Amino acid sequence: MEERNNQTNPLGTERIGSLMIRFAIPSIIGMLVSALYNIVDQLFIGQKVGTLGNTATSIAFPFTTACMAVALLFGIGGASCYNLAMGMGDKKRSGYYVGNSVTMLAGLGVILSLVTIVFLEPLLKGFGATSAVMPYAKDYVGITAIGFPFLILTTGGGHLIRADGSPKMTMICNITGAVINTVLDAVFVLGLDWGMKGAAWATVIGQVVSTIIVIWYMKGFKTTDLEKKHFKPVMAHTKRVAMIGMASFFNQIAIGIVQVVLNNSLKHYGARSEYGADDPIACAGIVMKVNMIVFAIVIGLAQGTQPIESFNYGARNFSRVKKAFRLAIVAGGSISIVAFIFFQLMPKQILGLFANSNASDGYYEFGAKFFRTFLFFTWLNCIQPISSTFFTSIGKSIKGVFLSLTRQIIFFIPVLLVLPKFFGIDGILYTGPIADTLSSVVAVLMILVEFRAMSMMQELDRQRSGQAQV
């Protein structure tokens, strides 16, 4: 069965480089589009509303990461389970992984939307909103919360579509929503002067259109015929998908927790500095979202290798698994180095894109320091997410979960809580490079151990094959 699958499925036979281009580039474009959703809003808001508007979008960022966490839990989890099952020749069960994932994406999206709308103001306060920022944040999140089910289904469904061998369709889905969002931002924010509400409605409408495309595609899934029974939740299948997707889920949850702690720390220590409470939060939000562009490319590379790694690990083609991982690391590292150079040389020019003439000198001064110091080791940042996705792809969810927590939870938050006590607001800036270095070291060590284990399994397979021939 495995041999037949390897011969008929290009994931088991085609050149790794060609497969990477086919799967990773659409995945990268899709992730970039997702990252640009918030950045486009912030560009228009920064020019029209000003710093307080940008601060509000920073406060809203944890809501987006929560949506992405759910989307990746059943998107990456469902895609990995599907490809692993197909690699092992288990086509009968593969349809349930896709159908159950779609059902959970839609259901949890509705629940998250309702919780946010009901508890909006307490959540915004907990996420670091000051009294000056609160009206802007309520306008923005109160509307974007309506789109949470669409955002989750679009993002998660895109991974399932990619697992079906249609990465270009995932790209089309994301690009369509992003183009609509950008055009409507210009109309609503600049043309009609709707401010925060205009940006929010533009985002929601773009997400709705993308979701329609996802639903349309699911009706004609290529490699498996999806039936109504596949969408009825089955505990065993749902649990399996959630376990595999847990690493990506926790990685996003960790990002959200970090953003909340970071916002509150900047609010507290910023109020004690010459920068004030609001400008540091606005700057940090911009820096984090700009860095998300780089992170989106890295995650796109990792997600592009997921079908290759999952199928070949299921088929026990370990050399192809290793090669796919190494190519992702080389490409991700190259992109990260280019980003590092830009962040060091052009921080004020980047910040200027998100500000109007009312921006203070402190906004530019602190923002430049944040870019140069906080992201000093951004060129190492590719190792941890690619490694975490790798372990998820080969079905080792516990290791993936652990790696997804290393930078954000295990290293970042403890350092963030300690250093500012000694260095004030500058201590927050030092947290980034320390966490990046420690998490990268852990990831490298875990990958080396796993590669050695795969080499031993490959040698064992060769010995068994030789004995069978004798």
C-alpha positions, 0 to 999 in steps of 0.5 A, spaced: 500 500 500 505 504 501 509 503 495 503 504 491 501 510 494 509 513 493 508 511 486 502 515 484 502 521 489 507 526 487 508 528 494 512 521 495 516 522 488 517 529 485 523 533 487 522 536 494 524 543 491 519 543 486 514 541 491 516 546 496 515 551 490 508 549 489 506 548 496 510 553 500 509 559 495 501 559 495 502 558 503 506 564 504 502 568 500 496 566 504 499 567 510 502 574 508 495 576 506 492 574 513 498 578 516 496 584 512 489 584 514 490 588 520 496 592 517 492 595 512 487 597 517 493 600 521 495 604 515 489 607 514 487 608 521 494 611 522 493 616 517 486 618 518 485 617 526 492 617 529 496 614 534 490 612 539 487 609 533 493 605 532 493 603 539 486 601 539 488 596 533 494 593 538 489 592 544 485 588 539 490 584 536 489 578 542 482 577 539 485 576 532 491 571 535 485 567 538 481 566 532 488 564 528 489 559 534 482 556 533 483 556 525 490 553 526 488 547 531 483 544 526 486 547 520 493 545 521 491 539 525 485 536 520 490 537 514 496 533 518 491 528 519 488 528 512 495 527 509 498 522 514 492 518 513 493 518 505 500 517 506 498 510 510 493 509 504 487 510 509 483 514 505 476 511 508 478 515 515 481 521 511 474 524 509 472 525 517 478 529 519 476 534 513 469 534 515 470 534 523 475 540 522 470 544 518 464 543 523 469 545 529 472 551 525 465 554 524 462 552 531 468 555 535 468 561 531 460 563 533 462 561 540 468 566 540 464 571 537 459 571 542 463 571 548 467 577 545 461 581 544 458 580 551 464 581 555 467 586 550 469 592 555 472 588 560 476 584 555 479 590 552 481 593 559 484 586 561 488 587 554 491 594 556 486 599 553 487 606 557 481 610 558 483 614 552 483 608 547 477 605 549 472 608 545 476 607 539 477 599 541 470 598 542 468 601 535 473 596 532 473 590 536 465 590 536 464 590 529 470 585 527 467 580 532 462 579 528 467 576 523 470 571 527 467 565 524 468 567 517 476 569 519 476 562 522 473 558 517 477 562 512 484 561 515 482 553 517 479 551 511 485 554 507 489 549 510 484 543 508 484 546 501 492 546 501 492 538 504 487 537 498 493 539 493 490 545 491 495 551 494 493 556 489 486 556 491 488 557 498 492 563 495 486 565 491 481 565 497 486 569 501 488 574 496 480 576 494 478 577 501 485 582 502 483 586 496 476 587 498 478 589 505 484 594 502 479 597 497 473 598 502 478 601 507 480 606 502 472 607 501 470 607 508 476 610 512 478 615 507 472 617 503 466 616 507 470 618 514 468 612 518 474 611 522 475 605 526 468 603 524 470 603 517 476 599 517 472 594 521 467 593 516 472 593 511 475 587 514 469 583 516 466 584 508 473 581 506 472 575 510 465 573 508 467 573 501 473 569 502 469 564 507 464 563 501 470 561 496 472 556 502 465 553 502 464 553 495 471 549 494 469 544 500 463 541 495 468 539 490 473 536 494 478 533 489 482 527 493 476 525 497 468 525 496 466 529 502 459 526 505 454 529 510 456 523 515 463 526 515 461 533 518 458 530 524 463 530 530 466 524 532 470 524 538 475 520 536 477 524 530 476 530 533 480 529 538 486 526 534 485 532 529 486 537 536 492 533 538 495 534 532 493 541 531 495 543 538 502 545 537 500 551 532 494 552 537 498 554 543 503 558 539 498 562 537 495 563 544 502 564 547 502 570 542 496 573 544 498 572 552 505 575 550 501 581 547 496 582 553 502 582 558 506 586 553 501 591 552 500 592 560 507 592 561 508 598 556 502 601 559 505 601 566 512 602 565 511 607 559 507 611 564 513 612 568 517 614 562 518 620 558 514 616 552 507 616 556 502 610 556 499 610 549 505 611 544 509 605 547 503 600 546 502 603 539 509 602 537 509 595 539 503 594 536 506 596 529 513 593 530 510 586 532 505 586 526 511 588 521 515 583 524 508 578 523 510 579 515 516 576 516 513 571 521 508 570 516 513 568 510 516 563 515 510 560 517 508 559 510 514 555 509 513 551 514 506 550 512 508 549 505 512 543 507 507 540 512 504 535 506 511 533 504 513 531 511 506 528 513 506 524 507 513 522 507 513 520 514 507 516 513 510 512 508 517 512 511 521 516 506 525 519 512 530 522 507 525 526 504 522 529 510 529 531 512 530 534 506 524 538 506 525 541 513 532 543 511 530 547 505 525 550 509 530 552 514 535 555 509 529 559 506 526 562 512 533 564 515 535 568 508 528 571 509 529 573 516 536 576 515 534 580 510 528 583 515 533 584 520 537 589 515 531 593 514 529 593 521 536 596 523 537 601 518 530 603 516 525 603 523 523 610 522 521 610 515 517 604 517 514 607 523 512 613 518 507 609 514 503 608 520 503 615 523 500 622 521 503 629 522 500 629 529 505 623 531 510 625 537 517 625 537 517 620 542 513 615 538 519 615 533 524 615 538 521 609 542 519 605 536 526 605 533 529 603 539 523 597 539 525 595 532 533 595 533 533 592 540 527 587 541 528 584 534 535 584 534 535 576 533 529 576 529 534 572 524 534 566 529 526 567 529 525 562 523 528 556 527 522 555 532 516 555 528 519 551 523 521 546 528 514 546 531 510 545 525 515 539 523 513 535 529 506 537 528 507 534 521 510 528 523 504 526 528 508 528 534 504 533 537 507 533 544 514 535 542 510 540 537 506 543 543 512 544 547 516 548 542 511 552 540 511 554 548 518 555 549 519 562 546 513 566 548 511 562 555 517 559 557 522 564 556 519 571 554 514 572 559 518 570 565 524 575 562 518 580 561 516 580 568 523 581 571 527 585 567 523 592 567 524 592 574 531 593 574 531 597 567 524 600 566 521 600 560 528 599 556 528 592 560 522 590 555 526 591 549 531 586 552 526 581 552 525 579 545 533 577 543 533 573 550 527 569 548 529 568 541 536 565 542 534 561 548 528 558 544 532 557 538 537 553 542 532 548 544 529 547 537 536 545 534 537 540 540 530 537 539 531 537 531 538 533 532 535 528 536 529 527 532 533 526 525 538 521 529 531 517 531 529 517 523 536 515 521 535 509 526 528 507 523 531 508 516 536 503 517 532 498 521 527 498 515 533 497 510 535 491 514 528 488 514 528 489 507 534 485 506 532 480 510 525 479 506 529 479 500 533 473 503 
